[in-house]
Amino acid sequence: MPRPSASTGDNAPSPFSHLDDAGAARMVDVSDKFETRRTARAAGHVRMAAMTRDQIAARALPKGDVFTVARVAGVLAAKRTADLIPLCHPLPLTDVQVDLRLDETGVALEAVATCVGRTGVEMEALAAVTVAALTVYDMCKSADKGMVIENVRLLEKTGGRGGPYQRVEPEDTAPTAAG
């Protein structure tokens, strides 16, 4: 079946790679791209009450070890990103790391996803951080329903045609708690 090309309706190519001639969403064909090693690093934060943070540190919450469960949830989310985000390609991930640490205002999260493939792993790293943060919330909600998941963002990526990306956060807008 021929691949539809993206256009704006006036026979000019569409600037949106995920739209066909009729403007319908489509998965991008990446079969002509070269396989390269690709990595992406994402971060986020869960702001919470000091008492909740202290309970995590003491492993005193009723659901158990928050960091272990959140880490595993983040890895699973990275592996299932194509099931969560409709136009993402399933990727052969070679590594996913999810790190959590307590800081002054809650839990800072960071995830790194790696693959050798034809498309990037940014969504996998972001999914890992987001689901790990949701898991922290779930594990702690009996103690603190006022927690806030915040500042989920891509920090850097490597590989692919677009080249490397490194987030630059101005000092006045850089998060102080999540790094």
Sine and cosine of phi, psi and omega as CSV:
sin_phi,cos_phi,sin_psi,cos_psi,sin_omega,cos_omega
0.00,0.00,0.75,-0.66,0.00,-1.00
-0.92,0.39,0.57,-0.82,0.00,-1.00
-0.99,0.17,0.79,-0.61,0.03,-1.00
-0.93,0.36,0.60,-0.80,0.07,-1.00
-0.99,-0.10,0.46,-0.89,0.02,-1.00
-0.99,0.10,0.76,-0.65,0.09,-1.00
-0.59,-0.81,0.19,-0.98,-0.04,-1.00
-1.00,-0.07,0.07,1.00,-0.01,-1.00
0.99,-0.11,-0.28,0.96,0.03,-1.00
-0.95,-0.32,0.47,0.88,0.00,-1.00
0.93,0.38,0.13,0.99,0.10,-0.99
-1.00,-0.05,0.62,-0.78,0.01,-1.00
-0.87,0.50,0.64,-0.77,0.05,-1.00
-0.97,0.25,0.61,-0.79,0.09,-1.00
-0.97,0.26,-0.09,1.00,-0.05,-1.00
-0.97,-0.24,0.93,-0.38,-0.08,-1.00
-0.95,0.32,-0.29,0.96,-0.05,-1.00
-0.99,-0.13,0.30,0.96,0.04,-1.00
-0.86,-0.50,0.65,-0.76,0.08,-1.00
-1.00,0.00,-0.12,-0.99,-0.05,-1.00
-0.85,0.53,-0.51,0.86,-0.03,-1.00
-1.00,0.00,0.01,1.00,-0.01,-1.00
1.00,0.07,0.17,0.99,0.01,-1.00
-0.99,0.10,0.53,-0.85,0.03,-1.00
-0.92,0.39,0.61,-0.79,0.04,-1.00
-0.51,-0.86,0.40,-0.92,0.10,-1.00
-0.98,0.18,0.66,-0.75,-0.01,-1.00
-0.98,0.22,0.69,-0.72,0.07,-1.00
-0.98,0.19,0.90,-0.45,-0.02,-1.00
-0.95,-0.31,0.22,0.98,-0.09,-1.00
-0.90,0.43,-0.40,0.92,0.02,-1.00
-1.00,0.06,-0.11,0.99,0.00,-1.00
-0.98,0.17,0.48,-0.88,0.08,-1.00
-0.99,0.17,0.56,-0.83,0.12,-0.99
-0.97,0.23,0.76,-0.65,0.08,-1.00
-0.68,-0.74,0.31,-0.95,0.10,-0.99
-0.96,0.27,0.79,-0.62,-0.06,-1.00
-0.78,-0.62,0.66,-0.75,0.07,-1.00
-0.72,-0.70,0.43,-0.90,0.11,-0.99
-0.55,-0.83,0.61,-0.79,0.02,-1.00
-0.82,-0.58,0.78,-0.63,-0.01,-1.00
-0.78,-0.63,0.34,-0.94,-0.01,-1.00
-0.62,-0.79,0.29,-0.96,0.07,-1.00
-0.28,-0.96,-0.02,-1.00,-0.06,-1.00
-0.49,-0.87,0.57,-0.82,0.15,-0.99
-0.88,-0.47,0.94,-0.35,0.02,-1.00
-1.00,0.08,0.69,-0.72,-0.08,-1.00
-0.47,-0.88,0.16,-0.99,0.05,-1.00
-0.92,0.39,0.51,-0.86,0.01,-1.00
-0.85,0.53,-0.60,0.80,0.01,-1.00
-0.88,0.47,-0.65,0.76,0.01,-1.00
-0.91,0.41,-0.70,0.71,0.04,-1.00
-0.86,0.52,-0.66,0.75,0.02,-1.00
-0.91,0.41,-0.60,0.80,0.03,-1.00
-0.92,0.39,-0.60,0.80,0.07,-1.00
-0.89,0.46,-0.73,0.68,-0.03,-1.00
-0.87,0.50,-0.61,0.79,-0.02,-1.00
-1.00,0.07,-0.01,1.00,-0.09,-1.00
0.78,0.63,0.73,0.69,-0.11,-0.99
-0.94,-0.34,0.24,0.97,0.02,-1.00
-1.00,0.06,0.54,-0.84,-0.08,-1.00
-0.86,0.51,-0.49,0.87,-0.05,-1.00
-1.00,0.08,-0.08,1.00,0.08,-1.00
0.96,-0.26,-0.46,-0.89,-0.10,-0.99
-0.96,0.28,0.98,-0.19,-0.09,-1.00
-0.86,0.51,-0.72,0.69,-0.10,-1.00
-0.92,0.40,-0.65,0.76,0.00,-1.00
-0.90,0.43,-0.72,0.69,-0.02,-1.00
-0.92,0.40,-0.68,0.74,0.00,-1.00
-0.91,0.41,-0.62,0.79,0.02,-1.00
-0.89,0.46,-0.73,0.68,0.01,-1.00
-0.90,0.43,-0.66,0.76,0.03,-1.00
-0.88,0.48,-0.65,0.76,0.03,-1.00
-0.90,0.44,-0.67,0.74,0.04,-1.00
-0.89,0.45,-0.71,0.70,0.02,-1.00
-0.88,0.48,-0.64,0.77,0.01,-1.00
-0.90,0.44,-0.67,0.74,0.03,-1.00
-0.86,0.51,-0.68,0.73,-0.02,-1.00
-0.92,0.39,-0.40,0.92,-0.06,-1.00
-0.94,-0.34,0.28,0.96,-0.07,-1.00
-0.83,0.56,-0.68,0.74,-0.01,-1.00
-0.89,0.45,-0.38,0.92,0.08,-1.00
-0.99,0.16,-0.35,0.94,-0.05,-1.00
-0.99,-0.10,-0.61,0.79,-0.07,-1.00
-0.94,-0.35,0.93,-0.38,-0.21,-0.98
-0.81,0.59,-0.61,0.80,-0.09,-1.00
-0.98,-0.19,0.17,0.99,0.06,-1.00
-0.98,0.20,0.59,-0.81,0.08,-1.00
-0.99,0.13,0.62,-0.79,0.15,-0.99
-0.93,0.38,0.75,-0.66,-0.08,-1.00
-0.89,-0.45,0.56,-0.83,0.07,-1.00
-0.99,0.13,0.98,0.17,-0.04,-1.00
-0.88,0.47,0.68,-0.73,0.05,-1.00
-0.97,-0.22,-0.31,0.95,0.02,-1.00
-0.27,-0.96,0.61,-0.79,0.15,-0.99
-0.65,-0.76,0.82,-0.58,0.06,-1.00
-0.87,-0.50,0.74,-0.68,0.05,-1.00
-0.80,-0.60,0.86,-0.51,0.00,-1.00
-0.89,-0.46,0.65,-0.76,0.05,-1.00
-0.77,-0.63,0.59,-0.81,0.07,-1.00
-0.53,-0.85,0.53,-0.85,0.10,-1.00
-0.97,0.23,0.64,-0.77,0.13,-0.99
-0.76,-0.65,-0.21,-0.98,-0.10,-0.99
-0.88,0.47,-0.47,0.89,-0.11,-0.99
-0.86,-0.51,0.08,1.00,0.00,-1.00
0.39,-0.92,-0.75,-0.66,-0.06,-1.00
-0.85,-0.53,0.83,-0.56,0.12,-0.99
-1.00,-0.07,0.70,-0.72,-0.03,-1.00
-0.84,-0.54,0.57,-0.82,0.09,-1.00
-0.57,-0.82,0.64,-0.77,0.03,-1.00
-0.72,-0.69,0.60,-0.80,0.10,-1.00
-0.81,-0.58,0.80,-0.61,0.05,-1.00
-0.89,-0.45,0.63,-0.78,-0.03,-1.00
-0.70,-0.72,0.60,-0.80,0.13,-0.99
-0.42,-0.91,0.24,-0.97,0.23,-0.97
-0.93,-0.37,0.94,-0.33,-0.11,-0.99
-0.33,-0.94,-0.18,-0.98,-0.08,-1.00
-0.98,-0.22,-0.06,1.00,0.02,-1.00
-0.54,-0.84,0.34,-0.94,-0.16,-0.99
-0.96,0.29,0.22,-0.98,-0.05,-1.00
-0.92,-0.40,0.37,0.93,0.01,-1.00
-0.86,0.50,-0.70,0.72,-0.04,-1.00
-0.91,0.41,-0.55,0.84,0.02,-1.00
-0.92,0.39,-0.68,0.74,0.03,-1.00
-0.91,0.41,-0.67,0.74,0.02,-1.00
-0.92,0.40,-0.63,0.78,0.05,-1.00
-0.90,0.44,-0.66,0.75,0.00,-1.00
-0.87,0.49,-0.74,0.67,0.00,-1.00
-0.90,0.44,-0.70,0.71,-0.07,-1.00
-0.91,0.42,-0.73,0.69,-0.01,-1.00
-0.94,0.34,-0.57,0.82,0.10,-1.00
-0.88,0.47,-0.66,0.75,0.04,-1.00
-0.91,0.42,-0.67,0.74,0.07,-1.00
-0.88,0.48,-0.58,0.81,0.02,-1.00
-0.93,0.35,-0.65,0.76,0.10,-1.00
-0.84,0.54,-0.73,0.69,0.02,-1.00
-0.85,0.53,-0.75,0.66,-0.02,-1.00
-0.87,0.50,-0.68,0.73,-0.04,-1.00
-0.93,0.37,-0.43,0.90,-0.10,-0.99
-0.94,-0.34,-0.07,1.00,-0.15,-0.99
-0.89,0.46,-0.41,0.91,0.04,-1.00
-0.93,0.38,-0.41,0.91,0.01,-1.00
-0.99,-0.10,-0.42,0.91,-0.18,-0.98
-0.36,-0.93,1.00,-0.06,0.03,-1.00
-0.98,0.17,-0.13,0.99,-0.02,-1.00
-1.00,-0.01,0.17,0.99,0.01,-1.00
-0.88,0.48,0.44,-0.90,0.01,-1.00
-0.78,-0.63,0.82,-0.58,0.13,-0.99
-1.00,0.05,0.81,-0.58,-0.14,-0.99
-0.58,-0.82,0.33,-0.95,0.20,-0.98
0.83,0.56,0.64,0.76,0.10,-1.00
-0.96,0.27,0.79,-0.61,-0.11,-0.99
-0.36,-0.93,0.41,-0.91,0.13,-0.99
-0.99,0.14,0.78,-0.63,0.02,-1.00
-1.00,-0.08,-0.66,0.75,0.02,-1.00
-0.29,-0.96,0.33,-0.94,0.11,-0.99
-0.53,-0.85,0.45,-0.89,0.07,-1.00
-0.71,-0.70,0.35,-0.94,0.06,-1.00
1.00,0.04,0.35,-0.94,0.06,-1.00
1.00,-0.01,0.15,-0.99,-0.06,-1.00
-0.90,0.44,-0.56,0.83,-0.03,-1.00
-0.96,0.29,-0.20,0.98,0.02,-1.00
0.97,0.23,-0.13,-0.99,-0.05,-1.00
-0.96,0.27,0.42,-0.91,0.09,-1.00
-0.72,-0.69,0.69,-0.72,0.07,-1.00
-0.73,-0.69,0.85,-0.52,0.01,-1.00
-0.94,0.35,0.71,-0.70,0.09,-1.00
-0.90,-0.45,0.88,-0.47,0.00,-1.00
-0.95,-0.32,0.87,-0.49,0.05,-1.00
-0.85,0.53,0.54,-0.84,-0.04,-1.00
-0.82,0.58,-0.62,0.79,-0.06,-1.00
-0.97,0.23,-0.22,0.97,0.03,-1.00
-0.89,-0.46,-0.03,1.00,-0.02,-1.00
-0.93,0.37,0.68,-0.73,0.04,-1.00
-0.92,0.40,0.66,-0.75,0.00,-1.00
-1.00,-0.02,-0.48,0.88,-0.09,-1.00
-1.00,0.04,-0.65,0.76,-0.15,-0.99
-1.00,-0.07,-0.10,0.99,0.06,-1.00
0.97,0.24,0.00,0.00,0.00,0.00
